[in-house]
Amino acid sequence: MGGKYEPGNGFTVVGAHTDSPCIKIKPKTCSVKHGALVLNTYGYGGGLWHTWFDRDLGLAGRVVVQTPGGGLVTKLVRVNRPVARIPNLCIHMKDAKEREGFSPNLHEHCKAILSMDAGECDCGDAAALEGRLHPLLTRLIGAEIGERAEDIVDLELQLIDLQPTAIGGINNDQLFSGRLDNLCSSYQCARALVDGAVDPSDPLAEQTNVRIALLFDHEEVGSNSTTGAGSSLFMDTLTLVTSCLMRYDASLGAGDLHATLFRSLRKSYVVSIDMAHALHPNCESKGG
């Protein structure tokens, strides 16, 4: 909040989305195919799924753990080693049509292989093997977060590409990275908010507006969730901020909220930030 803010002043807003197309793990996490243990997967968003094949894949997401007292806690997890692979079929087994255009079936061809020996799970409980959370997977996740496998009651996981981002090109003028849309913009919004608060050339104490970074979820699948840009979250946030700040101005009553908010909107500036190819040297016919 600018040091010279008064109710009715504007908002300076940058907005982006936090999600990116990826391959997620289904609620029934695993199945066995021809003796191999595979992750049951589905595509989130409109991804270029062929780019996920033949890569070192780890896992990341959220884990729900039961505490000794019977409560539930959520923990973040990242398995930062290649525990899964979505292998291509060798060229000798593809016909001419398949070689021409690679179009994998997400439900059949994008199951990530965890092990070629599904029988190595020595839990001794056939029901557990057929359950929603496979014992090998909960053991792996439990070891990463320091919890017992049997205390894990739910998982929300996705595959992650372990190839790190790099600066490249003969002059180091390129950023090599996947999923820049729109994780890069989210970072830039947060970075701008932080840096702007301590910029000596533009002191926050002299500013009249409220600065906001809005990072929405679910852009890749519709935006109409409670955390999406198509929801009421944006206006709800501006309304709540205006209401809270008005409490510090004794000259304004509660009945002035909507009028004050409308004045603020007229003085506001909103920028939506997303990423796409501005130039692609190999695809001039597509606008590059």
C-alpha positions as CSV (number, residue, x, y, z in Angstrom):
1,M,0.0,0.0,0.0
2,G,1.4,3.4,-1.0
3,G,2.2,5.6,1.9
4,K,-0.1,8.4,0.6
5,Y,-3.0,6.1,-0.2
6,E,-6.5,7.4,0.6
7,P,-9.8,5.5,0.1
8,G,-10.9,6.0,-3.5
9,N,-7.4,5.9,-4.9
10,G,-6.6,3.3,-7.5
11,F,-5.1,-0.2,-7.7
12,T,-2.0,-1.0,-9.8
13,V,-2.4,-4.7,-10.6
14,V,-0.4,-7.3,-12.5
15,G,-2.0,-10.7,-13.1
16,A,-0.7,-14.1,-14.3
17,H,-1.6,-17.8,-13.8
18,T,0.4,-20.3,-11.8
19,D,-0.5,-23.5,-13.6
20,S,1.1,-25.1,-16.7
21,P,0.1,-28.2,-18.7
22,C,1.5,-31.3,-17.2
23,I,0.9,-35.0,-16.6
24,K,-0.8,-35.7,-13.3
25,I,-1.3,-39.0,-11.4
26,K,-4.8,-40.4,-11.2
27,P,-6.5,-41.0,-7.8
28,K,-5.9,-44.8,-8.3
29,T,-2.2,-44.2,-8.6
30,C,-0.9,-47.4,-10.1
31,S,-1.7,-50.5,-12.1
32,V,0.2,-53.5,-13.4
33,K,0.7,-54.1,-17.2
34,H,2.5,-57.2,-18.3
35,G,4.3,-57.4,-15.0
36,A,5.4,-53.8,-15.0
37,L,4.3,-51.3,-12.4
38,V,3.0,-48.1,-14.0
39,L,1.6,-44.8,-12.9
40,N,-1.9,-44.1,-14.0
41,T,-1.8,-40.7,-15.5
42,Y,-3.9,-38.0,-17.2
43,G,-3.1,-34.8,-19.0
44,Y,-3.8,-31.5,-17.3
45,G,-4.4,-28.7,-19.8
46,G,-3.5,-28.7,-23.5
47,G,0.0,-30.0,-23.5
48,L,2.5,-31.1,-26.1
49,W,2.5,-34.6,-24.7
50,H,5.1,-36.0,-27.1
51,T,7.7,-33.8,-25.3
52,W,7.2,-35.9,-22.1
53,F,8.5,-39.1,-23.7
54,D,12.0,-40.4,-23.1
55,R,12.7,-38.0,-20.3
56,D,14.0,-38.4,-16.7
57,L,10.8,-37.9,-14.6
58,G,10.4,-37.2,-10.9
59,L,7.3,-36.5,-8.9
60,A,6.1,-33.4,-7.0
61,G,2.9,-32.4,-5.3
62,R,1.0,-32.5,-2.0
63,V,0.6,-35.3,0.5
64,V,-2.1,-35.6,3.2
65,V,-0.7,-37.3,6.3
66,Q,-2.6,-38.5,9.4
67,T,-1.0,-37.3,12.7
68,P,-0.7,-39.4,15.9
69,G,-3.6,-37.5,17.3
70,G,-5.9,-38.4,14.4
71,G,-5.7,-35.0,12.6
72,L,-4.6,-34.4,9.0
73,V,-1.8,-32.2,7.8
74,T,-0.7,-31.4,4.2
75,K,2.9,-31.5,3.2
76,L,4.7,-30.6,-0.1
77,V,6.9,-33.2,-1.7
78,R,9.4,-33.3,-4.5
79,V,11.1,-36.5,-5.6
80,N,14.1,-35.1,-7.4
81,R,15.4,-38.2,-9.0
82,P,14.3,-40.2,-12.1
83,V,11.8,-42.6,-10.7
84,A,9.6,-42.8,-13.8
85,R,9.9,-42.9,-17.5
86,I,7.4,-42.7,-20.4
87,P,9.3,-44.6,-23.1
88,N,8.8,-44.3,-26.8
89,L,8.1,-47.3,-28.9
90,C,11.2,-48.2,-31.1
91,I,11.0,-47.1,-34.7
92,H,11.0,-50.7,-36.0
93,M,7.6,-51.3,-34.4
94,K,6.0,-48.1,-35.8
95,D,4.2,-48.0,-39.2
96,A,4.7,-45.2,-41.7
97,K,1.6,-43.3,-40.5
98,E,2.9,-43.4,-36.9
99,R,6.3,-42.2,-37.9
100,E,4.7,-39.3,-39.8
101,G,2.7,-37.9,-37.0
102,F,3.3,-38.9,-33.4
103,S,-0.1,-38.5,-31.6
104,P,-0.1,-40.5,-28.3
105,N,-3.2,-41.6,-26.6
106,L,-2.9,-40.1,-23.1
107,H,-4.7,-42.9,-21.3
108,E,-2.8,-45.7,-23.0
109,H,0.6,-44.4,-24.0
110,C,1.5,-42.0,-21.3
111,K,1.6,-44.3,-18.3
112,A,4.9,-43.8,-16.6
113,I,6.9,-46.9,-15.8
114,L,8.0,-47.2,-12.1
115,S,9.3,-50.7,-12.2
116,M,9.6,-53.6,-14.6
117,D,9.0,-56.0,-11.7
118,A,5.7,-55.3,-10.0
119,G,6.1,-58.3,-7.8
120,E,8.9,-56.7,-5.9
121,C,6.5,-55.1,-3.5
122,D,6.8,-57.4,-0.4
123,C,3.9,-55.9,1.6
124,G,2.3,-59.3,1.6
125,D,-1.2,-57.8,1.3
126,A,-2.9,-58.4,-2.0
127,A,-5.7,-55.9,-1.1
128,A,-3.1,-53.2,-0.6
129,L,-1.6,-53.8,-4.1
130,E,-5.1,-53.3,-5.6
131,G,-5.9,-50.3,-3.5
132,R,-5.9,-46.6,-4.6
133,L,-2.5,-45.8,-3.1
134,H,0.1,-48.3,-4.1
135,P,2.5,-49.3,-1.2
136,L,5.7,-48.8,-3.3
137,L,4.6,-45.3,-4.1
138,T,3.6,-44.4,-0.5
139,R,7.0,-45.8,0.7
140,L,8.8,-43.6,-1.8
141,I,6.8,-40.5,-0.8
142,G,7.0,-41.2,2.9
143,A,10.8,-41.5,2.8
144,E,11.0,-38.1,1.0
145,I,8.9,-36.3,3.6
146,G,10.0,-38.2,6.7
147,E,6.7,-39.9,7.4
148,R,5.5,-43.5,7.7
149,A,4.0,-44.8,4.5
150,E,0.9,-46.1,6.4
151,D,0.2,-42.6,7.6
152,I,-0.2,-41.2,4.1
153,V,-4.0,-41.0,3.4
154,D,-4.0,-39.1,0.1
155,L,-1.7,-37.8,-2.7
156,E,-2.0,-35.1,-5.3
157,L,1.0,-35.7,-7.6
158,Q,2.3,-34.8,-11.0
159,L,5.3,-35.8,-13.1
160,I,8.1,-33.3,-13.3
161,D,10.9,-33.1,-15.9
162,L,14.2,-33.2,-14.2
163,Q,16.2,-31.5,-16.9
164,P,17.2,-28.2,-15.3
165,T,16.8,-24.8,-16.8
166,A,19.9,-23.4,-18.4
167,I,21.3,-20.2,-20.0
168,G,22.5,-21.1,-23.5
169,G,23.3,-20.0,-27.0
170,I,26.7,-19.0,-28.4
171,N,26.4,-15.7,-26.6
172,N,24.4,-16.9,-23.6
173,D,21.4,-14.9,-24.8
174,Q,18.8,-17.7,-24.5
175,L,16.8,-19.2,-21.6
176,F,16.3,-23.0,-22.1
177,S,13.4,-24.1,-20.1
178,G,10.1,-25.8,-20.3
179,R,6.8,-24.7,-18.8
180,L,7.6,-21.0,-19.0
181,D,3.9,-20.4,-19.6
182,N,3.2,-19.2,-17.1
183,L,5.5,-19.9,-14.2
184,C,7.9,-17.2,-15.5
185,S,5.2,-14.5,-15.5
186,S,4.1,-15.6,-12.0
187,Y,7.7,-15.1,-10.8
188,Q,8.0,-11.8,-12.5
189,C,4.8,-10.5,-10.9
190,A,6.0,-11.5,-7.4
191,R,9.5,-10.2,-8.0
192,A,8.1,-6.8,-9.2
193,L,5.9,-6.5,-6.1
194,V,8.9,-7.1,-3.9
195,D,11.4,-5.0,-5.8
196,G,8.9,-2.1,-6.2
197,A,8.5,-1.9,-2.4
198,V,12.2,-1.2,-1.9
199,D,13.0,0.8,-5.0
200,P,14.8,4.0,-3.9
201,S,14.0,5.8,-7.2
202,D,10.2,5.3,-6.6
203,P,9.7,5.3,-2.8
204,L,6.6,3.3,-1.7
205,A,6.0,6.0,0.9
206,E,5.3,8.5,-1.9
207,Q,2.9,6.3,-3.8
208,T,-0.9,6.8,-3.8
209,N,-2.1,3.5,-5.1
210,V,-2.3,-0.1,-3.7
211,R,-0.1,-2.5,-5.6
212,I,-1.3,-6.0,-6.1
213,A,0.0,-9.2,-7.8
214,L,-2.8,-11.6,-8.6
215,L,-1.7,-15.2,-9.4
216,F,-4.6,-17.3,-10.6
217,D,-4.9,-21.1,-10.9
218,H,-6.6,-23.3,-13.5
219,E,-6.1,-21.1,-16.5
220,E,-5.2,-24.2,-18.5
221,V,-8.5,-25.9,-17.7
222,G,-11.1,-23.1,-17.8
223,S,-10.4,-20.5,-15.2
224,N,-13.9,-20.8,-13.7
225,S,-12.8,-22.4,-10.4
226,T,-12.8,-20.5,-7.1
227,T,-9.2,-19.6,-7.7
228,G,-9.4,-18.9,-11.4
229,A,-9.4,-15.6,-13.3
230,G,-13.0,-16.3,-14.4
231,S,-14.2,-16.3,-10.8
232,S,-15.2,-13.5,-8.5
233,L,-11.8,-13.6,-6.7
234,F,-10.4,-10.5,-8.4
235,M,-13.3,-8.2,-7.5
236,D,-13.8,-9.9,-4.1
237,T,-10.1,-9.0,-3.3
238,L,-10.4,-5.4,-4.4
239,T,-13.7,-5.1,-2.4
240,L,-12.2,-6.6,0.8
241,V,-9.0,-4.5,0.5
242,T,-11.1,-1.3,0.1
243,S,-13.3,-2.2,3.0
244,C,-10.4,-2.9,5.3
245,L,-8.5,0.3,4.4
246,M,-11.7,2.4,4.8
247,R,-11.8,1.4,8.5
248,Y,-8.8,3.7,9.1
249,D,-10.6,6.7,7.7
250,A,-13.2,7.9,10.3
251,S,-14.8,10.3,7.8
252,L,-16.1,7.5,5.7
253,G,-19.0,5.3,6.8
254,A,-19.7,1.7,5.8
255,G,-22.4,2.8,3.3
256,D,-19.7,4.5,1.2
257,L,-18.0,1.2,0.3
258,H,-19.4,0.7,-3.2
259,A,-19.0,4.4,-4.2
260,T,-15.4,4.3,-2.9
261,L,-14.7,1.1,-4.8
262,F,-16.1,2.5,-8.1
263,R,-13.9,5.6,-7.8
264,S,-10.9,3.3,-7.2
265,L,-11.7,1.2,-10.3
266,R,-11.8,4.3,-12.5
267,K,-8.3,5.2,-11.3
268,S,-6.8,1.7,-11.6
269,Y,-4.5,0.0,-14.0
270,V,-4.5,-3.7,-14.7
271,V,-2.0,-5.7,-16.8
272,S,-2.5,-9.4,-17.7
273,I,0.8,-11.1,-18.3
274,D,1.2,-14.4,-20.2
275,M,3.8,-16.1,-22.4
276,A,3.8,-17.3,-26.0
277,H,6.1,-17.3,-29.0
278,A,6.8,-13.7,-30.1
279,L,9.2,-15.1,-32.7
280,H,10.0,-18.6,-33.9
281,P,12.7,-18.6,-36.6
282,N,11.7,-22.0,-37.9
283,C,7.9,-21.3,-38.3
284,E,7.5,-18.2,-40.4
285,S,4.2,-19.5,-41.7
286,K,2.8,-19.5,-38.2
287,G,3.6,-15.8,-37.6
288,G,7.2,-16.3,-36.4
